[in-house]
Amino acid sequence: MLQLPPLSLYIHIPWCVQKCPYCDFNSHALKHDIPEQDYVRELIADLDSDIARFNLKDRPLHSIFIGGGTPSLFSPEAIQSLLSQVLSRFEHRADIEITLEANPGTVEAGKFTGFAQAGVSRLSIGVQSFASDKLIKLGRIHDGCQASKAAELATSCGVSSFNLDLMHGLPQQSIENALDDLTTAIGLNPTHLSWYQLTIEPNTPFYSRPPKLPEDEVLWSIQDQGIALLHAAGYRQYEISAFSREGYQCRHNLNYWQFGDYLGIGCGAHGKITDINHGEIYRTVKVKHPKGYLEKDRTHLDQLKTVSAEELPFEYMMNRLRLSAPFHLDEFQARTGLAQASISDLLEQAREKQLLSNQGQAWQVTTTGHRYLNDLLSLFL
């Protein structure tokens, strides 16, 4: 039987100083002043429409994540206005996790205290690398010193935790370069590290003009040695690319990966909502371009789609199998509304291929399964 999971909120702020050549997110290089007040007004109108559309007024809010783009381009005053209006519409825990993505550039980093006072409890700082030559290749506007300074400011600005976003497998990066980056990040003592490999995505400058990336052998060595380094430093890997100190896992992302619900407001934001009254799960996409999103008296909703029963096994596994913790068949049934037997044959195939192992109803991704995750997921298509 379909059950209601926790409800989170994703807020998309699309502007950035310049578009990075690897980025395929919905972001737009800033050409004029940011229309902060107008955008906050439309975000709240967007939220109110979703609350009414899905009858959410009585559902408590689990977490908030403000992503982009570069949300730290907004003023602390605009973030405070936004958060106060959002939180007034939901019941929530006093210590609700509220994450804001930030650029390590000195102007944005100087706002960290203001963001904390506005209600932000967690910062996610897009470092990507501490090596200035690599940052230039990635099109980043900060240098290694600014990245370190931003992390130092995050420890004293009033937030309860912070994440460093770090890439590996960068153009012409050696094993030593990658591990030096990771060692520097660990030395800054973040409570959370997102450490992931650069991938070349369609419709990006890197896709049309690919840089020379490390060979697969080097990439595997970086991955294996880097994970060992993180474990030795006291970071627990709880998701493919997420490592945290004990008790500092990202609540918001955990809700995604456990196939929870989330509203998505803002330009191009995606959402997923469970309707137990009709036994349906919906996906939403909002108007992508800021100009269209900011038009008065128009709907912010671009797409509303029902996830079919045939799609649900893959949708669930695509998220859930990223986690290190095992999943249980009763959770699969509660989150999808499908009978456990609907995937029993597929689970057996995965076990025969040594991609999954199980103890009763608890299923665990094996080391091989994590390494060949796409092969594992393809079984559920």
C-alpha positions in Angstrom: 0.0 0.0 0.0 1.3 3.5 -1.0 2.3 5.6 2.0 3.3 9.2 2.4 7.1 9.8 2.6 8.7 12.9 4.1 8.2 16.1 2.1 11.2 18.3 1.2 11.5 21.6 -0.8 14.0 22.4 -3.5 14.3 26.1 -4.5 16.2 26.9 -7.7 18.0 30.2 -8.2 19.3 30.2 -11.8 21.8 33.0 -12.0 25.6 32.7 -11.8 28.5 35.0 -12.7 29.5 32.8 -15.7 28.5 29.4 -17.0 31.1 26.7 -16.4 32.0 24.5 -19.4 31.1 21.2 -17.6 27.7 22.5 -16.2 24.5 21.1 -17.6 22.3 22.6 -14.9 19.7 25.2 -15.6 21.9 28.2 -15.0 22.2 31.6 -16.7 25.1 34.0 -16.7 24.3 37.2 -15.0 23.9 40.2 -17.4 22.1 42.7 -15.2 21.2 43.1 -11.5 19.3 40.1 -10.0 15.6 40.9 -9.7 15.6 39.5 -6.1 12.2 40.9 -4.9 10.4 39.9 -8.1 11.9 36.4 -8.1 11.1 35.8 -4.4 7.5 36.9 -5.1 7.2 34.4 -7.9 8.8 31.6 -5.9 6.2 32.0 -3.2 3.4 32.2 -5.8 4.8 29.0 -7.3 4.9 27.3 -3.9 1.3 28.4 -3.1 0.2 26.9 -6.4 1.8 23.5 -5.6 0.4 23.5 -2.0 -3.1 24.0 -3.4 -2.6 21.6 -6.4 -1.5 18.7 -4.2 -3.4 19.6 -1.0 -0.2 19.9 1.0 -1.2 22.4 3.7 -1.2 19.7 6.5 2.1 18.0 5.5 5.1 18.9 7.6 8.3 20.1 5.8 11.3 17.8 6.2 14.1 20.0 4.7 14.9 22.8 2.3 17.7 23.0 -0.3 18.4 26.2 -2.2 20.5 25.4 -5.3 21.5 26.9 -8.6 23.1 28.6 -10.3 24.8 30.4 -7.5 22.2 31.1 -4.7 24.9 33.0 -2.7 24.6 35.8 -5.2 21.3 36.7 -3.4 21.5 39.0 -0.5 21.0 37.7 3.0 17.9 39.9 3.2 16.3 38.3 0.2 17.1 34.8 1.6 15.5 35.7 4.9 12.4 37.0 3.2 12.1 33.8 1.2 12.7 31.5 4.1 10.3 33.3 6.5 7.5 33.1 3.9 8.2 29.4 3.1 8.4 28.3 6.8 5.2 30.2 7.7 3.3 27.8 5.3 4.4 24.5 6.9 4.8 22.7 10.2 8.5 21.9 10.7 11.0 20.9 13.2 12.8 23.7 15.0 16.1 22.3 13.7 14.9 21.8 10.1 17.9 21.4 7.8 18.1 24.4 5.4 21.0 24.2 2.9 22.2 27.0 0.6 24.8 26.4 -2.2 27.6 29.0 -2.2 30.4 30.1 -4.4 33.8 30.4 -2.7 34.4 33.8 -4.2 35.2 36.3 -1.5 32.2 38.5 -2.1 29.7 35.7 -1.5 31.8 34.1 1.3 31.5 37.4 3.2 27.8 36.9 3.3 27.9 33.6 5.2 27.1 35.2 8.6 24.1 37.0 7.1 22.8 33.7 5.5 23.1 32.0 8.9 21.1 34.8 10.6 18.5 34.4 7.8 17.9 30.8 8.8 20.4 28.8 6.7 21.7 25.9 8.8 24.0 24.3 6.3 26.2 25.6 3.5 27.3 23.6 0.5 30.4 25.3 -1.0 31.3 24.6 -4.6 35.1 24.2 -4.4 35.6 21.6 -7.1 39.4 21.9 -6.7 42.1 23.8 -4.7 44.5 23.8 -7.7 44.3 27.1 -9.5 45.3 25.6 -12.9 42.5 23.1 -12.6 40.0 25.8 -11.5 40.9 27.8 -14.6 40.3 24.7 -16.9 36.9 24.3 -15.1 36.0 27.9 -15.8 35.7 28.7 -12.0 36.0 32.3 -10.9 37.7 31.6 -7.6 41.2 30.4 -6.8 42.5 27.9 -4.2 43.1 30.5 -1.5 39.5 31.8 -1.8 38.2 28.2 -1.6 40.2 27.6 1.7 39.1 30.9 3.1 35.4 30.2 2.4 35.7 26.9 4.3 37.3 28.7 7.2 34.5 31.3 7.2 31.9 28.5 7.2 33.3 27.1 10.5 32.6 30.3 12.3 29.6 32.0 10.6 26.9 30.3 12.7 25.7 27.4 10.5 25.6 24.0 12.1 27.4 22.2 9.3 28.9 22.6 5.9 29.7 20.6 2.8 32.6 20.9 0.4 31.8 20.0 -3.2 35.0 18.5 -4.8 35.6 16.9 -8.2 38.2 14.4 -9.3 39.2 13.0 -12.7 39.8 16.6 -13.9 41.6 17.4 -17.2 45.3 16.2 -17.0 44.9 15.4 -13.3 47.3 12.8 -11.8 46.5 10.5 -8.9 48.8 12.7 -6.7 46.9 15.9 -7.8 43.5 14.4 -6.9 44.7 13.1 -3.5 46.3 16.5 -2.7 43.0 18.2 -3.4 41.2 15.7 -1.1 43.8 16.0 1.6 43.4 19.8 1.5 39.6 19.5 1.8 39.9 17.0 4.8 42.3 19.5 6.5 39.6 22.1 6.5 37.4 19.8 8.6 34.0 20.0 6.8 31.3 17.9 8.3 30.4 16.6 4.9 32.2 16.0 1.6 30.7 15.5 -1.8 33.5 13.9 -3.8 32.6 12.8 -7.3 34.1 12.3 -10.8 33.8 14.9 -13.5 31.5 13.7 -16.2 31.1 15.2 -19.7 27.5 16.0 -20.2 25.7 16.7 -23.6 25.0 20.3 -24.4 28.0 21.7 -22.6 31.2 23.3 -24.0 33.2 20.3 -22.7 31.0 18.0 -24.8 31.6 19.8 -28.0 35.3 20.4 -27.2 36.3 17.5 -24.8 39.3 18.1 -22.6 41.8 15.3 -22.1 40.7 13.3 -19.0 42.7 10.7 -17.1 42.7 7.1 -18.3 40.3 4.7 -16.6 43.1 3.0 -14.7 44.0 6.3 -13.1 40.4 7.1 -12.4 39.9 3.7 -10.6 43.1 4.3 -8.6 41.9 7.9 -7.6 38.6 6.4 -6.5 40.0 3.6 -4.4 42.8 5.5 -2.8 40.6 8.5 -2.1 37.9 6.5 -0.4 40.6 4.9 1.8 41.9 8.3 2.7 38.4 9.6 3.6 37.7 6.5 5.7 41.0 6.9 7.6 40.0 10.6 8.3 36.7 9.5 9.9 34.3 10.2 7.0 31.7 7.5 6.4 30.6 6.9 2.8 26.8 6.7 2.9 26.2 7.3 -0.8 28.2 6.8 -3.9 29.7 10.3 -3.8 28.7 11.5 -0.3 30.9 11.2 2.8 30.1 12.6 6.3 31.1 12.8 9.9 28.8 10.7 12.1 25.4 12.4 12.3 26.0 14.9 9.5 24.5 13.1 6.5 22.5 15.5 4.3 18.9 15.0 5.4 17.6 16.6 2.2 19.5 14.4 -0.2 18.8 11.3 1.9 15.1 12.0 1.3 15.7 12.1 -2.5 17.7 8.8 -2.4 15.0 7.1 -0.3 12.4 8.0 -2.9 10.8 10.7 -0.7 8.7 13.6 -1.9 9.9 17.0 -2.8 8.4 20.2 -4.2 10.5 21.9 -6.8 10.0 25.7 -7.2 12.0 28.1 -9.3 13.2 28.1 -12.9 13.3 24.6 -14.3 12.9 23.0 -10.9 11.8 19.3 -10.7 9.5 17.9 -8.1 8.0 14.5 -7.1 4.8 14.2 -5.1 2.9 11.2 -3.7 -1.0 11.3 -3.8 -2.2 8.4 -1.6 -5.9 9.4 -2.2 -5.6 8.6 -5.9 -2.7 6.1 -5.6 -0.5 8.2 -7.9 3.0 9.6 -7.9 3.6 12.8 -9.9 6.6 14.5 -11.4 6.6 18.2 -12.0 8.9 20.6 -14.0 8.7 24.3 -13.8 9.2 27.0 -16.5 12.9 26.9 -17.4 13.9 30.4 -18.4 13.9 33.3 -15.9 12.1 35.7 -18.4 9.2 33.3 -18.7 9.1 32.4 -15.1 8.9 36.0 -14.0 6.0 36.9 -16.4 3.1 38.1 -14.2 -0.2 36.1 -14.2 1.2 33.0 -15.9 1.5 29.6 -14.5 5.0 28.4 -13.3 4.2 24.8 -14.1 5.6 23.5 -17.4 5.0 19.8 -17.0 2.9 17.5 -14.8 3.3 13.8 -15.3 2.0 10.7 -13.6 4.7 8.1 -13.1 3.4 4.8 -14.5 3.6 1.5 -12.6 6.0 0.3 -15.2 8.4 3.1 -14.5 8.3 2.9 -10.7 10.8 0.1 -10.2 13.5 2.0 -12.1 12.6 5.3 -10.6 12.9 3.8 -7.1 16.1 1.9 -7.7 17.8 4.8 -9.6 17.7 6.7 -6.3 17.8 4.1 -3.6 20.7 2.0 -5.0 23.0 5.0 -4.6 23.0 4.5 -0.9 25.4 2.2 1.0 22.6 1.1 3.4 20.5 -1.9 2.4 16.9 -1.4 1.2 13.9 -3.4 2.5 11.1 -4.7 0.3 8.5 -3.2 2.6 10.0 0.2 2.0 9.9 -0.4 -1.8 6.2 -1.3 -1.4 5.4 1.7 0.8 7.2 4.2 -1.5 5.9 2.8 -4.8 2.6 1.2 -4.0 3.7 -1.9 -5.9 3.7 -5.5 -4.6 7.0 -6.8 -3.5 6.6 -9.7 -5.9 6.6 -7.3 -8.8 10.4 -7.1 -8.7 11.3 -10.5 -7.2 12.6 -11.9 -10.5 14.7 -8.8 -11.2 16.2 -9.0 -7.8 17.2 -12.7 -8.4 18.8 -11.7 -11.7 20.8 -9.0 -9.9 21.9 -11.5 -7.2 23.0 -14.1 -9.8 25.1 -11.4 -11.4 26.6 -10.6 -8.0 25.3 -7.0 -8.2 23.0 -7.4 -5.2 23.1 -9.6 -2.1 20.4 -10.2 0.5 19.5 -11.3 3.9 15.8 -12.0 3.9 14.0 -8.8 2.8 17.1 -6.6 3.2 18.9 -6.1 -0.1 22.4 -4.7 -0.3 24.3 -3.3 -3.3 27.6 -5.2 -3.6 31.0 -3.6 -4.3 30.6 -4.9 -7.9 27.1 -3.4 -8.0 28.3 0.0 -7.1 31.1 -0.1 -9.6 28.7 -1.2 -12.4 25.7 0.7 -11.2 24.4 1.4 -14.7 24.3 -2.3 -15.5 22.4 -3.0 -12.2 19.9 -0.2 -12.9 19.3 -1.5 -16.5 17.7 -4.6 -15.0 14.8 -2.5 -13.7 14.1 -0.6 -17.0 
